[in-house]
């Protein structure tokens, strides 16, 4: 019989936002879900939407530029 600690227990001190069960995880996610809901309900101008879209395109290009060929995350298929 092994005395090894299960991986989930050995990492638990570092996973402060991971619940021990489904109900606890849902409870822990509530602040983030409220924040996200507010962000989604917030109206943005056309200019802001365009700026965000341009920023995301630049982000995707930057992320893929550091990945090897064949391992791109955002490359067109």
OpenMM code with the backbone's topology and positions (N, CA, C; nanometers):
from openmm import Vec3, app, unit

residues = "UNK UNK UNK UNK UNK UNK UNK UNK UNK UNK UNK UNK UNK UNK UNK UNK UNK UNK UNK UNK UNK UNK UNK UNK UNK UNK UNK UNK UNK UNK UNK UNK UNK UNK UNK UNK UNK UNK UNK UNK UNK UNK UNK UNK UNK UNK UNK UNK UNK UNK UNK UNK UNK UNK UNK UNK UNK UNK UNK UNK UNK UNK UNK UNK UNK UNK UNK UNK UNK UNK UNK UNK UNK UNK UNK UNK UNK".split()
positions = [
    Vec3(0.0838, -0.1183, 0.0000),
    Vec3(0.0000, 0.0000, 0.0000),
    Vec3(0.0883, 0.1248, 0.0000),
    Vec3(0.0526, 0.2243, -0.0774),
    Vec3(0.1330, 0.3449, -0.0909),
    Vec3(0.0933, 0.4491, 0.0135),
    Vec3(0.1947, 0.5210, 0.0611),
    Vec3(0.1701, 0.6298, 0.1556),
    Vec3(0.1658, 0.7651, 0.0855),
    Vec3(0.1651, 0.7636, -0.0465),
    Vec3(0.1663, 0.8886, -0.1232),
    Vec3(0.0370, 0.9659, -0.1026),
    Vec3(0.0495, 1.0975, -0.0950),
    Vec3(-0.0663, 1.1855, -0.0822),
    Vec3(-0.1292, 1.2026, -0.2198),
    Vec3(-0.2610, 1.1891, -0.2296),
    Vec3(-0.3256, 1.2111, -0.3597),
    Vec3(-0.2938, 1.3507, -0.4125),
    Vec3(-0.2837, 1.3614, -0.5439),
    Vec3(-0.2475, 1.4884, -0.6068),
    Vec3(-0.3426, 1.5993, -0.5637),
    Vec3(-0.4718, 1.5730, -0.5601),
    Vec3(-0.5679, 1.6775, -0.5250),
    Vec3(-0.5421, 1.7333, -0.3856),
    Vec3(-0.4963, 1.6504, -0.2935),
    Vec3(-0.4656, 1.6969, -0.1584),
    Vec3(-0.3321, 1.7690, -0.1530),
    Vec3(-0.2346, 1.7237, -0.2295),
    Vec3(-0.1032, 1.7861, -0.2244),
    Vec3(-0.1035, 1.9261, -0.2833),
    Vec3(-0.1941, 1.9538, -0.3773),
    Vec3(-0.2020, 2.0862, -0.4377),
    Vec3(-0.3052, 2.1758, -0.3701),
    Vec3(-0.3872, 2.1215, -0.2815),
    Vec3(-0.4966, 2.1990, -0.2244),
    Vec3(-0.4540, 2.3293, -0.1582),
    Vec3(-0.3351, 2.3390, -0.0940),
    Vec3(-0.2969, 2.4691, -0.0369),
    Vec3(-0.2779, 2.5771, -0.1436),
    Vec3(-0.2504, 2.5371, -0.2662),
    Vec3(-0.2259, 2.6328, -0.3739),
    Vec3(-0.3506, 2.6615, -0.4568),
    Vec3(-0.4557, 2.5858, -0.4362),
    Vec3(-0.5789, 2.5998, -0.5141),
    Vec3(-0.6889, 2.6587, -0.4264),
    Vec3(-0.6679, 2.7809, -0.3827),
    Vec3(-0.7596, 2.8434, -0.2884),
    Vec3(-0.8993, 2.8659, -0.3462),
    Vec3(-0.9133, 2.8698, -0.4778),
    Vec3(-1.0435, 2.8942, -0.5380),
    Vec3(-1.1078, 2.7658, -0.5884),
    Vec3(-1.0576, 2.6513, -0.5457),
    Vec3(-1.1169, 2.5243, -0.5873),
    Vec3(-1.1932, 2.4651, -0.4708),
    Vec3(-1.3223, 2.4410, -0.4923),
    Vec3(-1.4057, 2.3841, -0.3881),
    Vec3(-1.3819, 2.2355, -0.3707),
    Vec3(-1.4215, 2.1864, -0.2563),
    Vec3(-1.4053, 2.0435, -0.2281),
    Vec3(-1.5158, 1.9612, -0.2928),
    Vec3(-1.6250, 2.0270, -0.3293),
    Vec3(-1.7349, 1.9585, -0.3970),
    Vec3(-1.8063, 2.0587, -0.4878),
    Vec3(-1.9031, 2.0112, -0.5629),
    Vec3(-1.9719, 2.0959, -0.6610),
    Vec3(-2.0387, 2.2175, -0.5959),
    Vec3(-2.1071, 2.1967, -0.4851),
    Vec3(-2.1783, 2.3052, -0.4184),
    Vec3(-2.0825, 2.4128, -0.3690),
    Vec3(-1.9703, 2.3699, -0.3116),
    Vec3(-1.8723, 2.4665, -0.2644),
    Vec3(-1.8102, 2.5427, -0.3810),
    Vec3(-1.7867, 2.4748, -0.4925),
    Vec3(-1.7291, 2.5413, -0.6085),
    Vec3(-1.8262, 2.6461, -0.6635),
    Vec3(-1.9534, 2.6132, -0.6669),
    Vec3(-2.0537, 2.7101, -0.7119),
    Vec3(-2.0539, 2.8313, -0.6195),
    Vec3(-2.0466, 2.8088, -0.4890),
    Vec3(-2.0426, 2.9191, -0.3929),
    Vec3(-1.9180, 3.0044, -0.4134),
    Vec3(-1.8036, 2.9416, -0.4351),
    Vec3(-1.6795, 3.0157, -0.4543),
    Vec3(-1.6794, 3.0954, -0.5850),
    Vec3(-1.7541, 3.0478, -0.6838),
    Vec3(-1.7594, 3.1155, -0.8136),
    Vec3(-1.8538, 3.2356, -0.8151),
    Vec3(-1.9378, 3.2512, -0.7154),
    Vec3(-2.0396, 3.3557, -0.7173),
    Vec3(-1.9844, 3.4972, -0.7349),
    Vec3(-1.8797, 3.5391, -0.6624),
    Vec3(-1.8282, 3.6757, -0.6842),
    Vec3(-1.7818, 3.6987, -0.8285),
    Vec3(-1.7144, 3.6022, -0.8863),
    Vec3(-1.6687, 3.6161, -1.0244),
    Vec3(-1.7874, 3.6183, -1.1202),
    Vec3(-1.8880, 3.5392, -1.0935),
    Vec3(-2.0066, 3.5359, -1.1796),
    Vec3(-2.0829, 3.6685, -1.1728),
    Vec3(-2.0917, 3.7290, -1.0551),
    Vec3(-2.1572, 3.8590, -1.0409),
    Vec3(-2.0809, 3.9659, -1.1174),
    Vec3(-1.9487, 3.9640, -1.1061),
    Vec3(-1.8645, 4.0601, -1.1769),
    Vec3(-1.8843, 4.0451, -1.3279),
    Vec3(-1.8825, 3.9207, -1.3754),
    Vec3(-1.8998, 3.8948, -1.5178),
    Vec3(-2.0381, 3.9388, -1.5659),
    Vec3(-2.1397, 3.9131, -1.4870),
    Vec3(-2.2757, 3.9535, -1.5228),
    Vec3(-2.2833, 4.1054, -1.5391),
    Vec3(-2.2235, 4.1792, -1.4471),
    Vec3(-2.2224, 4.3256, -1.4561),
    Vec3(-2.1491, 4.3721, -1.5814),
    Vec3(-2.0371, 4.3070, -1.6115),
    Vec3(-1.9610, 4.3438, -1.7321),
    Vec3(-2.0432, 4.3194, -1.8583),
    Vec3(-2.1160, 4.2099, -1.8611),
    Vec3(-2.1947, 4.1754, -1.9794),
    Vec3(-2.3138, 4.2705, -1.9971),
    Vec3(-2.3684, 4.3212, -1.8878),
    Vec3(-2.4835, 4.4109, -1.8946),
    Vec3(-2.4430, 4.5543, -1.9276),
    Vec3(-2.3171, 4.5869, -1.9062),
    Vec3(-2.2695, 4.7228, -1.9301),
    Vec3(-2.2707, 4.7522, -2.0807),
    Vec3(-2.3295, 4.8631, -2.1165),
    Vec3(-2.3353, 4.9038, -2.2564),
    Vec3(-2.2038, 4.9714, -2.2942),
    Vec3(-2.1528, 4.9371, -2.4101),
    Vec3(-2.0297, 4.9995, -2.4589),
    Vec3(-2.0592, 5.0683, -2.5914),
    Vec3(-1.9862, 5.1747, -2.6153),
    Vec3(-2.0049, 5.2483, -2.7399),
    Vec3(-1.9499, 5.1670, -2.8565),
    Vec3(-1.9877, 5.2071, -2.9753),
    Vec3(-1.9390, 5.1425, -3.0967),
    Vec3(-1.7869, 5.1549, -3.1045),
    Vec3(-1.7356, 5.2717, -3.0668),
    Vec3(-1.5909, 5.2939, -3.0695),
    Vec3(-1.5185, 5.2016, -2.9715),
    Vec3(-1.5764, 5.1875, -2.8516),
    Vec3(-1.5157, 5.0999, -2.7513),
    Vec3(-1.5193, 4.9546, -2.7981),
    Vec3(-1.6290, 4.9130, -2.8576),
    Vec3(-1.6407, 4.7764, -2.9079),
    Vec3(-1.5358, 4.7507, -3.0159),
    Vec3(-1.5157, 4.8482, -3.1043),
    Vec3(-1.4168, 4.8335, -3.2105),
    Vec3(-1.2759, 4.8278, -3.1513),
    Vec3(-1.2483, 4.9117, -3.0523),
    Vec3(-1.1167, 4.9115, -2.9881),
    Vec3(-1.0901, 4.7774, -2.9193),
    Vec3(-1.1907, 4.7228, -2.8541),
    Vec3(-1.1756, 4.5927, -2.7887),
    Vec3(-1.1491, 4.4823, -2.8907),
    Vec3(-1.2217, 4.4881, -3.0007),
    Vec3(-1.2039, 4.3883, -3.1059),
    Vec3(-1.0619, 4.3954, -3.1633),
    Vec3(-1.0132, 4.5172, -3.1886),
    Vec3(-0.8773, 4.5344, -3.2399),
    Vec3(-0.7736, 4.4860, -3.1391),
    Vec3(-0.7974, 4.5152, -3.0116),
    Vec3(-0.7060, 4.4695, -2.9074),
    Vec3(-0.7011, 4.3165, -2.9030),
    Vec3(-0.8187, 4.2529, -2.9127),
    Vec3(-0.8225, 4.1071, -2.9074),
    Vec3(-0.7508, 4.0457, -3.0272),
    Vec3(-0.7664, 4.1056, -3.1437),
    Vec3(-0.6957, 4.0556, -3.2624),
    Vec3(-0.5444, 4.0642, -3.2414),
    Vec3(-0.4973, 4.1762, -3.1861),
    Vec3(-0.3552, 4.1922, -3.1576),
    Vec3(-0.3094, 4.0906, -3.0528),
    Vec3(-0.3926, 4.0691, -2.9518),
    Vec3(-0.3623, 3.9706, -2.8481),
    Vec3(-0.3452, 3.8314, -2.9090),
    Vec3(-0.4375, 3.7922, -2.9971),
    Vec3(-0.4302, 3.6599, -3.0594),
    Vec3(-0.3030, 3.6448, -3.1424),
    Vec3(-0.2701, 3.7479, -3.2187),
    Vec3(-0.1484, 3.7430, -3.3000),
    Vec3(-0.0248, 3.7307, -3.2113),
    Vec3(-0.0224, 3.8082, -3.1039),
    Vec3(0.0925, 3.8043, -3.0125),
    Vec3(0.1060, 3.6675, -2.9479),
    Vec3(-0.0041, 3.6120, -2.9003),
    Vec3(0.0007, 3.4808, -2.8358),
    Vec3(0.0506, 3.3742, -2.9327),
    Vec3(-0.0012, 3.3750, -3.0544),
    Vec3(0.0396, 3.2741, -3.1515),
    Vec3(0.1834, 3.2937, -3.1983),
    Vec3(0.2338, 3.4166, -3.1935),
    Vec3(0.3709, 3.4404, -3.2391),
    Vec3(0.4742, 3.3708, -3.1499),
    Vec3(0.4372, 3.3381, -3.0270),
    Vec3(0.5288, 3.2719, -2.9351),
    Vec3(0.5132, 3.1202, -2.9370),
    Vec3(0.4190, 3.0686, -3.0128),
    Vec3(0.3942, 2.9243, -3.0169),
    Vec3(0.4535, 2.8654, -3.1437),
    Vec3(0.5012, 2.7410, -3.1363),
    Vec3(0.5589, 2.6776, -3.2546),
    Vec3(0.4538, 2.6514, -3.3613),
    Vec3(0.4995, 2.6426, -3.4838),
    Vec3(0.4105, 2.6134, -3.5956),
    Vec3(0.3374, 2.4821, -3.5685),
    Vec3(0.2092, 2.4797, -3.5961),
    Vec3(0.1293, 2.3606, -3.5705),
    Vec3(0.0673, 2.3592, -3.4329),
    Vec3(0.1038, 2.4547, -3.3473),
    Vec3(0.0498, 2.4619, -3.2117),
    Vec3(-0.0145, 2.5963, -3.1832),
    Vec3(-0.0581, 2.6629, -3.2873),
    Vec3(-0.1205, 2.7931, -3.2714),
    Vec3(-0.2565, 2.7791, -3.2045),
    Vec3(-0.2894, 2.8732, -3.1177),
    Vec3(-0.4178, 2.8707, -3.0500),
    Vec3(-0.5282, 2.9380, -3.1300),
    Vec3(-0.4921, 3.0438, -3.2020),
    Vec3(-0.5923, 3.1256, -3.2690),
    Vec3(-0.5802, 3.1257, -3.4204),
    Vec3(-0.4964, 3.0435, -3.4754),
    Vec3(-0.4766, 3.0419, -3.6208),
    Vec3(-0.6062, 3.0022, -3.6905),
    Vec3(-0.6298, 3.0634, -3.8061),
    Vec3(-0.7483, 3.0271, -3.8844),
    Vec3(-0.7336, 2.8845, -3.9324),
    Vec3(-0.8426, 2.8109, -3.9247),
    Vec3(-0.8390, 2.6699, -3.9647),
    Vec3(-0.8655, 2.6538, -4.1111),
] * unit.nanometer
topology = app.Topology()
chain = topology.addChain("A")
for resn in residues:
    res = topology.addResidue(resn, chain)
    for name in ("N", "CA", "C"):
        topology.addAtom(name, app.Element.getBySymbol(name[0]), res)
